[in-house]
Amino acid sequence: MNRKKNTNAVAPFIIGIATGLYPVIFYYSNNYTLINSFEHFAKFITFFLIVPSIGFVILQKIILKRSFATWKVHIYAFLNVAAFLLFIQLCLYSSVQWVITIVAFLIAGLVARFLSAHLKKIVVFQLLLAFIGLFSLVPTLYRQLNYSTEWMKQPDGIEDATFKIKPNIYFIQPDGYASFNMLASPTYNFDNTLFETFLEAKNFKKYPDFRNNYGATLPSNSSLFMMKHHYYNEGSNFSETINARQVIVGDNSVLRILKNNGYSTSFIGQKPYFLINKAKLGYDKVNFSKEEISFITTGLEIRKDVHLDLEKQLDILPNNPQFTFIQIISPGHITSKSYDSKGIEGERLRYLGKLKESNDHLKRMILKIEEQDPNAMIIIMADHGGYVGLESTELTTYKTDNLAIRRSVFGSALAIKWPNSEVPAYDSELKTSVNLFRIITSYLSDNEVYLEQLSNDYSYMVIKEGAPKGIYSYLDGDGNEIFKRHKNGE
């Protein structure tokens, strides 16, 4: 009787809070940049805390006062543990894995059968986990609250640039498409002649040694669209940087320049990777609605036909100039996880197979644009290289003195179809992505004054192993090896 009395002393509301508190803290600590919106906060509090709490209260007041009352503690224990494990699963995988779900229910059943008398201890343990989780969450929130936007400020009046010519602009980004010279190097050992010949026949100018300043999609693109360096926001996350998605698809210098010159803007993505934190959009049109994007997602689960969406846009071209950003999630890069690696050669072959698919996508898009918008400016620029030469991307943050590997990470494709094939003499300054749109703006406005504020062409890497943890210059302005720790303000 005493045991039953003690377990019954656990308020159903507290059981519900304990069920979801640690999972929500865990998810925010590890995925904050994916969910840093009020919509996410409201949804997560409701899903992880309010619903479980109300559910346990309803169980007590409506169901468990009837014929199941003698099983109350067992039912509490089963539902608490089952829901807790299912929440953890969602936090880890962003989806329901049926094998893991079955195991979770089996564990919950065993707990309910043999450990229900210790429900209070289980709840206390869950609350202790949540308390410990705060030691990770609080620094994350602190960094967000102290996030400085100083790096976004332009050193000149480029955002007020007035274009002398206003062609429709198609910016196509094939994810992870290595630079043309890297593809021909021993590291990739790929003959890309057919596609590169196609580009030349379509009056594209190739920039074979082009590279990015950052080796991952989000830091690369946020720097690209602000035309400035952020140095990973002085953080330690290689692939995620604070507010990167807000910068890329929200308010940024490039979109301001375009809109000030009367451009309508569109984003067409194969997957909603840039949209998953539901940031306020700076584009006039986007091919994904908020309703299509789950609140718990990696942004890689759903896919759209970018060719169909592009054709719809090309069918109705308005009189005002258009800027269209098209993201293709290929060829991508080698595997992210070491356990999934096929080895250096196996990953090279897997990457090159996806590269061929990417070439097909690009050819099809170029032909369609040329057919319906022959005077357009077309920019093909990848966000980073393919990481070929490594066994997995997990090794990217390990210091390496292999120059070919460094160039494999940063070397990215760039080819531009300049209007009327009028290539500006200063296109020799097109070395890295941070300066791409500053040079494009100078060209369209016929004003070289904006070239006076080009950013440095260094490439930067977050290093976690092989040297003191920090942000380092990895390639210098000419693409040569350098290894110097970046210090804030330098």
N, C-alpha and C positions, 0 to 999 in steps of 0.2 A: 504493500500500500504506500509506503514512504517513497519507494522508487517511482511509482506511478504519479504520486503527487509532485515530486521534483520535476519530472519531465513535463508534466502538464503545466508547470509554472512558466514555461517558455511561451511568451505571447505569440500568437500566429503572425501578427504584424512584424515582429522582430525576426521570425523565421524567414518571412518573405524578403526582408531587407538583407539578411545574411546570405540568402540565395544568390542575389544579383550584385551585391556591393563590390566584392572583389573582382568579378569578371568585368564590370564597367570601368573600374579603376585600372585594371590590367590593360584593357583595350585602349583606353585613353593614353596611358603611359607609352604604349608601343606603337600607336597609330594616330597620334594627335594630328598630324598634318593632313590625314585623310578625312578627318571628321571635325575640323575646327570651325563649325558653323552653329548658330543657335538652333537651326532645324535639327541638326544631329543631337545636340545636347538635350533638347526636349524629347526627341524620339528615344534616346538611350535611357533617360531617367524614367520615362514611361514604361519602356519594354523591360528593363532590367530590375527596376525597383518598385514602381507603382503597381504594375500588373501582378507580380508575384505576391506582394503584400496584400492586395485586395483579394487575390485568389485564396490565400490561406485563411483570411478572415471569413470569406464566404464558406469555405469548407467547414469552419467551426460553427458558424451560425445556422447554416441551412442543411448541410449533409450530415455532418458528424454528430449531430444531436439526435439522429435517428438510429437506425439499426446498425450503423457502422461505428457507433461511439466507442465500443470496446477495442476497435482497431485504430483509434485516432492517432496514437503515437507512431504506430507502424506506417500509417499513411503519410503522416507529416514527414517522417524520416525518408521514406521512399521518394516523395515528390521533391523534398529539399535537395537531396543528393542528385537525383536524376536531372532536375532543372539546373543545378550548379554545374554539373559536368557538361550538359548540353550548351550552356552559356560559354563555358571555357572552350568547347569545341568551335563555336561560332567565332570566338575571339582569335583562335589560332588559325582556322582554315577559311573563315568568311563564308562557310557553307556547311551543309549537313552531310557528313560522311556516314553512310549506313552501317558500316562495320563498327565504327567508333560509337555510334548511337546505340547499337545493340549491346556493346560492352558496357556503356554507361548505364543502361537499364538493368543489366545483370548485376553490376556493382551496387546500384541503388537497391535492388531486390535483396542482395545479401546483407547490406547494411540494415534494411528494414527488418529482416528476419532475425539477425543476431545482435545488432548494435542499437536498436531503437531506444533502449533504456538509457543510452548515452547521448540522446539528442541534444541536450544542453551543451555537452562538450563539443559536439560537432558544430553547433551554431557559434560557440565561442571561438573555435578554431577558424571558422570562415571569417568572422569579424577580425580576428588577429591577422589573417592574411590580408584583409583590406587595409588594416592599419599599416602593415609593413609595405604594402603597395603604394602608400602615400609618399614614402621616401623616394620613389621613382617618379610619381606623378607631379609632386610639388616643383621639383626642378624643371620639369617639362613646361608646366604652366608659367613658371617664373621667366623662362626664356621667351615664351610667347608674349607675355605681358611687357617684357622689356625689349621686344623686337624693335630695332631702329630702321626707319625708312630712309635714313640719310643717304644710303648708297644709291637710291633711286633718283636723286636730284641730278638734273643735267647741268653740266658746267657752262652751257651756252643756251642760245635761244632756239635750238633745233626743233623743239615741239611746235614752234610757230613758223616753221619753214613753209614757203609757198611754192607749190609745184608749178613748173612751166609746162610739163607734159603729164598727162594723167592716164596712162594705159591701165587696163584691167590687169591685176596682179594675181597670179596663182602661186602660192608658196606651198610646195609639196615636200613633206618630210617623211622619207622612208626610214623608219626606226633602225638605227644601228648599221646603216649602209656605210661600209668602210671607204676611205678615200681611194681614188683610182690607182694611185701609185702603190698604196698598201695592197690592193688586190693583186697587183702584178708582182709583188715582192715574194720572196721565199716563204714568208710567214703564211700567206693566204694561198699562193701558187694557183691563181685563178685567171683564166683567159677571158677577159670581159670585152674583147674586141667587138663582138657583134653589137652589144648595147652601146658602147662608146661611139662606134661608127654611126649608129642610128642617131645619137645625139648630135654629132657633128653635121650629119645630113639635114637635121632640123634646125641648124644654125644656133646650136647651143655652144657656149664657150665653157670648157672644162677647167677646173682649178684642181689639178691632180694632187697637190700636197696640202690641201685645205685640212684644217682640223678644228676641233672644238676646244674651248677653254676649260670645260668641265666634262667629266667622263660618264655622266648619267643624264637621263632625259629631263628631269625636273630642274636641276641646277643649270643645265645647259640652256634650256629654253627660257628660263626666267632671266638669265643674263642676256640672251639674244634679244628678247623683246624690250628690255630696259636699256640695251646698248651700254651696259655698265657691268663691272665686276661686283660680285657679292661675297666672294671667298667662302662659299658654303655657309654664310651667316655666322662665321666663326664657330660653327658646330662640328659635330663628329659623325653625322649621318651622311654617307656618300650619296645615297640615292634620293633621299627626301630632304628638302630644305624648307624652312619656315615660310609659309604663305606663297610658295612657288606657284601653286595652281591659281591663286588669286591674281598673281602677276601675269601668268601666261594667257588665261582666258578672261581675265577681268580688266582692270585698269592698268595700262602700261604705256610707255612713251610712243611705241610704234603705232598703236591704235589711236592715240591722241593726234599724232601727226596726220594719219590717214583721214580721220574724221574731220579734222580742221580743213582738209582739202576736198571735202565733199564725198569721200568714199563710203560706200556701204560695205559692211564687213560680215563674213560668214566663216564658221568653223565646221568642217566636215571631218569626222573621225571614224575610223573603223571600230574603235572601242572607246568608252567614255572615261579613259584613264585620267584626263585632265579635269573631268567634271565631277568626280565622285565626292568631293567635299561640298558640293552644291554652292560654290562661290557665286557672288553676284557677277553676272556676265557682262563683258564689255563688247561682245560681238552682237551684231544685230540679229543674226540667225545662227542657230546651232542645230545639228541633225539629231540630237538626243534631247528628249524632254526630261525634266526632273523626275517625273513619275516612272520613267523607265529604269532609273538607277536606284538600286537598293541602298539602304542606309549602312549595311554591312557588306562591303564588297571590295575587291582589289581593282575593280574597273576593267578587268580582263575577261569576265565571264560572258558578256554579251557582245555581239558583233553585228555591224551593219555593212551593207553593200555601198561602199563609197563611190563606186562607179555609177550606180543608180542615182545616188544623191547628187553627184556632180552633174549628171545628165539633166536632172530636173532643174538645176540652177542654170545650166547653159541654155536650156530651152526658152527661158524668159530672161533675157539680159536687159535690164533697165537702162535708161539714158545716162544716169550718173555712174561714175567709175566704181569698180568692184575690187575688193581684196578678199581672196579666199584662201584660207589655211586648211590644207588637207593633210591629215596624219594617217600614214600607213604603218601598221604594226608588223612590218617585216622589212628586212630579214631578221631584225631583232639582234640577238647576240647568242653567244654560247650559253649553256645551261647555267642557271643561278646556283644550283646546289651540287656540292661535290659528290654526294651519294648518287646523283643522277648522271654523272659525267661518263661519257664514252671515251675519255682520254683525250689528249691534245689532238691527235689525228682524227679521232671519231667526231669530236666537236667541230673541227674544221669542215669535215664533209657535211655534217648536219647543217652548219651555217650556210655553206655554199649552195646546198639544196634550196634553202629559203631565199637566198640571194637571187637565184634564177626566177623564183616566183615573183619577187619584188621587181625584177626587170620587166616581167610581163605586165604587172600592174602599171608601172611607169609608162611603158610604151602605149598602152591602151589609153591612159589619161592624156598623154601628150597629143596623140592623134585626135582624140575627141575635142580637146581644147582648140587645137589648130583648125579643125573643121568648122567650128562654130564661133571661134573668137581669134581669128588669125593674127590680129595685131597685139595680142596680149603679151605681157612680160611673164615669163615662167621661171621660177626659181626652184631648183631641186637641191635641198640641203638636209643632210642627216644630222641627227642630234648627238651622235657619238659613233665610235667604231664598233667592231664586232667582237673585240676581246679575243680573237683567235690567237693561239699561242699559249693560252692558259687552259687549265682543265675545267675551271668554273669561274664565274664572276666573283665568287667569295674570295678569290685570291687577289682581286684588284687592289684592295687596300693593304696588301703586303708589299713592302718596299722591294722593288726590283731594279737592278742596274742594267737590265736588258733593254736597250734603246728600242728594239723592234717591238717589244711588248708594250712599252709606253706609247709608241706611235699607233699600235694596234687598238689601244683603248681610245685615243683621242682623234686619230685620223678619220675624217668623215667626208663623204662625197659632197661636192658642190659643182653644179652646172647651171648656167644662167642663159636664157634666151633674151638678150637685150632687144628692146624695140628697134626695129629697122636695122638690126645688127650693128648699132652704133655703140661700140664698147668704149667706155671712158678710159683715158690714159692712166688714170689713177687706180684702175682696178688691180694694179699690182699690190695695192694695200690690202687686198682681200686675202688675208692669211688665216684668220680665225673668226669664229661666229660672233663674238662680242661686237665686232665692227661692221658686220654685214649690212644692217639696216641704216647705220650712219652713212655708209658709202652709197647705198641705194637712195637715201634721202638727198644726199649731195647731188647725185646724178639727176634725179627727177626735178629738183629745184634749180639745177644749173648754178649751184652755189658751193664752191669749194671751201668756203670758210668753215663749214662743219667738219672738214677733215683735220682741222687744227686740234680737235679734241678727241682724236682716236684713243681708245684704251689700249693698254699694253697687250701683246699677243701671247702672253704666257699661258700655259695650261697648268691647272692646279689639281691636286689629288689629296684626299683625306687618307692619311697613313695611320694604321692601327697596329701593324706588326713590322718588326725589322728596324724600327727607329722610334724615338719618343712620339707618342700619339699627338697628331696635330695636322695642320694644313700646310702642304709643301708646294713650292714651284717644282713642276715635274718636267716640263719642256720650256725652253726659253722662246723668245720672239721669233727665232728662226727654226724652231722645231728640234733644237739640239738638247741633249741631256743636261739637266740641272737638278740640284736637290738642295733647296734652301727653304727653311721653315718660314712660313708667312706669319708676320706679326700684325696684330690689329693696328690700323692706321698707317701701315706701310704699303 
